Amino acid sequence: MSTRKRYWLMKSEPTDFSIDDLARVGTEPWTGVRNYQARNFMRQMQVGDGVLFYHSNTEVPGIYGIAEVATPAYPDPTQFQKKSKYFDEKATREQPRWDLVDVRYVRTLSRPIPLDEIRGHAEALGEEFALIRKGSRLSVMPVTAAQWKRLLALE
C-alpha cells in the first residue's frame, strides 16, 4: 500500500450534515454513499488523507472546511437498516455492497470558496477536475496535490 498522502473532495448537503456539525462531533462516519465510483474512491482512501468538505445543494455551494480520513473503509451499517433511507435490500452482512470511511474535523475555512469562484480557476485546476466537469455528480472525488494547494490558496 502507498503511504503517499492523497486528497479528496467530499460533498454533503449542509441541511443533512455540515462542516459545523463535523466540528461539533469531531469524527463522523460518511454514511449513505450509493454510487459505485464514489464507493470505490472511499475504498482507496487511507488514514490521514486530506478531505475538502464541500457543501452542495445550498444557496452558495462550495468548499467550507477541511477534514481528514480517520479510518480505512468498512461496510456502511445503514445498508442493513430497514428503516434507514440508505437501506439496500441486496446487501448482506456476508456480502456488503457499500463502504464508508470516518472523517475527522481539521478546520473550518476562514471563508467559503464558492463553486462559481472555483469555476473561474478551471484552467489552472485542469479539465480532469471532476467538480467542474459537465455532468459530474459524484459525492466523493479525487483531488490532486496541485489542485488541493490551488484551491486552498483561494481562501
Backbone hydrogen bonds in HBPLUS format (Angstrom, degrees):
<---DONOR---> <-ACCEPTOR-->    atom                        ^
c    i                          cat <-CA-CA->   ^        H-A-AA   ^      H-
h    n   atom  resd res      DA  || num        DHA   H-A  angle D-A-AA Bond
n    s   type  num  typ     dist DA aas  dist angle  dist       angle   num
A0050-GLY N   A0006-ARG O   2.99 MM  44  6.41 142.5  2.13 162.1 160.6     1
A0143-VAL N   A0007-TYR O   2.96 MM 136  5.10 156.0  2.02 129.2 124.3     2
A0008-TRP N   A0050-GLY O   2.90 MM  42  6.19 140.2  2.06 141.4 154.0     3
A0052-LEU N   A0008-TRP O   2.78 MM  44  6.18 160.4  1.82 148.7 154.5     4
A0009-LEU N   A0141-MET O   2.82 MM 132  5.36 153.0  1.90 156.5 164.1     5
A0141-MET N   A0009-LEU O   2.96 MM 132  5.36 154.3  2.03 151.8 159.2     6
A0010-MET N   A0052-LEU O   3.01 MM  42  6.24 165.4  2.03 165.5 166.9     7
A0054-TYR N   A0010-MET O   2.92 MM  44  5.87 176.2  1.92 157.9 156.7     8
A0011-LYS N   A0139-SER O   2.76 MM 128  4.89 163.9  1.79 147.8 151.6     9
A0012-SER N   A0054-TYR O   2.86 MM  42  6.21 149.8  1.96 165.2 173.7    10
A0056-SER N   A0012-SER O   3.02 MM  44  5.81 156.7  2.07 125.6 132.6    11
A0016-ASP N   A0013-GLU O   2.78 MM   3  5.38 146.9  1.88 119.5 129.7    12
A0017-PHE N   A0013-GLU O   2.92 MM   4  6.15 164.0  1.94 155.8 160.0    13
A0021-ASP N   A0018-SER O   3.07 MM   3  5.05 119.9  2.44  93.4 108.1    14
A0022-LEU N   A0018-SER O   3.03 MM   4  6.45 158.0  2.07 149.3 154.9    15
A0023-ALA N   A0019-ILE O   2.86 MM   4  6.11 153.3  1.93 145.6 153.4    16
A0024-ARG N   A0020-ASP O   3.01 MM   4  6.21 147.2  2.12 140.1 148.5    17
A0025-VAL N   A0021-ASP O   2.98 MM   4  6.32 157.9  2.03 154.8 159.9    18
A0026-GLY N   A0022-LEU O   2.70 MM   4  5.47 148.7  1.79 149.1 157.0    19
A0105-TYR N   A0026-GLY O   2.77 MM  79  5.31 164.7  1.79 160.1 165.0    20
A0028-GLU N   A0103-VAL O   2.90 MM  75  5.48 153.3  1.97 149.5 157.6    21
A0103-VAL N   A0028-GLU O   2.84 MM  75  5.48 163.5  1.87 150.2 149.7    22
A0030-TRP N   A0101-VAL O   2.88 MM  71  5.76 161.8  1.91 154.6 158.6    23
A0039-ARG N   A0035-ASN O   2.85 MM   4  6.09 161.7  1.89 158.3 164.5    24
A0040-ASN N   A0036-TYR O   2.84 MM   4  6.02 157.2  1.89 147.1 153.3    25
A0041-PHE N   A0037-GLN O   2.99 MM   4  6.32 145.2  2.11 144.1 153.4    26
A0042-MET N   A0038-ALA O   3.07 MM   4  6.46 155.1  2.14 147.3 153.6    27
A0043-ARG N   A0039-ARG O   2.98 MM   4  6.36 144.1  2.11 146.2 157.0    28
A0044-GLN N   A0041-PHE O   2.97 MM   3  5.18 141.7  2.12 102.5 113.9    29
A0045-MET N   A0042-MET O   3.15 MM   3  5.14 147.9  2.26  99.5 108.9    30
A0049-ASP N   A0046-GLN O   2.98 MM   3  5.73 162.2  2.01 148.2 148.5    31
A0048-GLY N   A0069-VAL O   2.82 MM  21  5.22 170.1  1.83 144.0 145.2    32
A0069-VAL N   A0049-ASP O   2.88 MM  20  5.25 155.1  1.94 145.8 154.1    33
A0051-VAL N   A0067-ALA O   2.84 MM  16  4.87 148.8  1.94 145.2 136.0    34
A0067-ALA N   A0051-VAL O   2.85 MM  16  4.87 162.6  1.88 142.6 147.6    35
A0053-PHE N   A0065-GLY O   2.84 MM  12  4.97 170.0  1.85 137.7 138.9    36
A0064-TYR N   A0053-PHE O   2.82 MM  11  5.84 164.1  1.85 170.3 172.5    37
A0055-HIS N   A0062-GLY O   2.80 MM   7  5.51 156.3  1.85 170.8 166.1    38
A0062-GLY N   A0055-HIS O   3.13 MM   7  5.51 148.1  2.23 139.6 149.3    39
A0115-LEU N   A0061-PRO O   2.78 MM  54  5.70 158.2  1.83 147.9 143.8    40
A0063-ILE N   A0113-ILE O   2.97 MM  50  5.06 149.6  2.06 139.4 136.9    41
A0113-ILE N   A0063-ILE O   2.90 MM  50  5.06 161.1  1.94 144.8 151.2    42
A0109-LEU N   A0064-TYR O   2.99 MM  45  5.62 166.6  2.01 129.4 133.4    43
A0066-ILE N   A0107-ARG O   2.78 MM  41  5.33 165.7  1.80 164.9 167.5    44
A0106-VAL N   A0066-ILE O   2.96 MM  40  5.41 144.7  2.09 149.4 142.2    45
A0107-ARG N   A0066-ILE O   3.09 MM  41  5.33 161.0  2.12 138.4 141.4    46
A0068-GLU N   A0104-ARG O   2.85 MM  36  5.24 141.7  1.99 140.2 152.5    47
A0104-ARG N   A0068-GLU O   2.78 MM  36  5.24 165.0  1.80 156.1 161.4    48
A0070-ALA N   A0102-ASP O   2.74 MM  32  5.22 172.9  1.75 149.2 148.0    49
A0074-TYR N   A0100-LEU O   2.91 MM  26  5.62 149.6  2.00 152.9 162.6    50
A0100-LEU N   A0074-TYR O   2.83 MM  26  5.62 147.4  1.94 153.2 161.5    51
A0076-ASP N   A0098-TRP O   2.83 MM  22  5.64 169.3  1.84 134.4 137.5    52
A0079-GLN N   A0076-ASP O   3.25 MM   3  6.04 162.0  2.29 121.3 125.4    53
A0080-PHE N   A0077-PRO O   3.13 MM   3  5.76 159.6  2.17 117.0 122.6    54
A0081-GLN N   A0078-THR O   3.26 MM   3  5.10 152.5  2.34  98.4 106.4    55
A0088-ASP N   A0079-GLN O   2.98 MM   9  4.91 170.9  1.98 127.6 124.9    56
A0084-SER N   A0081-GLN O   2.85 MM   3  5.33 160.6  1.89 120.0 126.7    57
A0087-PHE N   A0084-SER O   3.14 MM   3  5.21 164.0  2.17 110.9 110.8    58
A0091-ALA N   A0088-ASP O   3.02 MM   3  5.50 159.8  2.06 116.6 123.0    59
A0092-THR N   A0095-GLN O   3.37 MM   3  4.95 178.5  2.37 110.3 110.3    60
A0095-GLN N   A0092-THR O   3.10 MM   3  4.95 121.3  2.46  91.3 106.2    61
A0117-GLU N   A0114-PRO O   3.01 MM   3  5.33 121.7  2.36 104.5 118.5    62
A0118-ILE N   A0114-PRO O   3.00 MM   4  6.40 156.0  2.06 150.9 158.6    63
A0119-ARG N   A0115-LEU O   2.82 MM   4  6.11 160.5  1.86 158.7 163.3    64
A0120-GLY N   A0116-ASP O   3.17 MM   4  6.40 139.0  2.34 134.6 144.9    65
A0120-GLY N   A0117-GLU O   3.07 MM   3  5.01 123.7  2.40  92.7 107.5    66
A0121-HIS N   A0118-ILE O   2.95 MM   3  5.36 157.4  2.00 111.3 118.8    67
A0122-ALA N   A0119-ARG O   3.09 MM   3  5.03 152.9  2.16 116.2 113.4    68
A0125-LEU N   A0121-HIS O   2.97 MM   4  6.21 149.2  2.06 153.8 163.7    69
A0126-GLY N   A0122-ALA O   2.90 MM   4  6.00 137.8  2.08 148.8 158.8    70
A0129-PHE N   A0126-GLY O   3.13 MM   3  5.78 167.5  2.15 118.5 122.1    71
A0132-ILE N   A0129-PHE O   3.29 MM   3  6.19 141.6  2.45 122.9 128.9    72
A0133-ARG N   A0130-ALA O   3.19 MM   3  5.00 157.2  2.25 100.9 107.9    73
A0136-SER N   A0133-ARG O   3.21 MM   3  5.72 163.0  2.24 135.4 135.8    74
A0148-TRP N   A0144-THR O   2.88 MM   4  6.13 162.2  1.91 154.3 159.4    75
A0149-LYS N   A0145-ALA O   3.05 MM   4  6.30 166.0  2.07 149.0 151.6    76
A0150-ARG N   A0146-ALA O   2.95 MM   4  6.10 162.2  1.98 147.7 153.2    77
A0151-LEU N   A0147-GLN O   2.79 MM   4  5.94 166.8  1.81 157.2 160.4    78
A0152-LEU N   A0148-TRP O   2.99 MM   4  6.18 169.6  2.00 154.7 157.6    79
A0153-ALA N   A0149-LYS O   2.96 MM   4  6.05 135.4  2.17 141.3 153.0    80
A0154-LEU N   A0151-LEU O   3.03 MM   3  5.42 149.5  2.13 107.3 116.5    81
A0155-GLU N   A0152-LEU O   3.19 MM   3  5.41 150.5  2.28 102.5 110.7    82
